[in-house]
């Protein structure tokens, strides 16, 4: 359906505004043969993965600490609000100016964009921890490791899944901007090149495989994780 | 184990800053393997007293001493099970013991066929059974029961009471059983402590000399009358 609509659309408009699906496929195949497609996809994926992992780990630590401790919360809250509302572009440009046009700057800039989002979500999770279950664990002298694994983490898991889901989409959007501005490879860089050449076919040839990749990660990793952590909920609940 | 409770005062501070005395001059001792019922009108501080003894609330004036070992098993007013863990995992959470210990206590409470269910799939009566099983799974020296049969129908409560009593007698644990039901107290305890309305203080402390099994209906009725006479405003 989508492809038919696309074909009809490309027939109706001027050729270089919306290219036909087949011509996009040809460019994709050519880029794949030369290896450039996979090289750029991999470069972007590595950046997404590292920034995402870093933001999830640091954001979770910060969020849980803020949710459990009022002093830390009061101290970090203004910083969190600033980070939350700071435009991604400002952080990226500042990172490039301060750290130079390198990989570290790109990844840190993206991490910094995602981190407050994770922290805010996990803070809510840490605040919502069930007090009656904490008390139960205390009376029964449940060892700390067991308590974290069976009492605390299952309560944080839905918040973690929510942060993961919104995080992945945010990270890959921002990674492309960071690549456009300061990297010499990656999907974002290629799209920048396509923009300068006004080459919509090339833009599609890079954007579509990446969308497919993200879709696959979402269905293969994120959704099964969500299903696994919520398997104890009775089926009639949504 | 033995427990010495001596509470001068317990004050509750409301969020508005208002202070309210909940318990005043509550002192009693529990002997080894004694089964004591704690009776009193609602709001008199029974649950608060259990929280002080269990160590959940250290903010009070007074002392609570326990002999060692002092492993505590507690049944809360609500089952307080982990909804994301099965019955077997809930029991396994509190004890490092081998699996046959769990299956033994589960069998005693007729939970064997529910071991792989999640708490959300159980009725309230079954969930309360699991909570009782959990309290016994730790092999407690002190058993704290906070109205474990509240909001169950009388027939089910009576059945569960029998099962609980059998386990308590077998385990020989010192037991403090909070209830507002005089009949329940008489049928389980060999000693009954009555608290007054808030601020709670001990207004009666009576031992039931005849063993539970030999307790006749008429004797029980007379005991109930005596206790009710002590509880102003209480109804049968």
Interface residues (C-beta under 8 A of the other chain):
Chain A: X132 X133 X135 X136 X137 X138 X139 X140 X141 X142 X146 X150 X151 X154 X229 X232 X233 X234
Chain B: X54 X55 X56 X71 X72 X73 X74 X76 X78 X80 X82 X83 X84 X85 X89 X93 X94 X118 X120 X121 X134 X138 X144
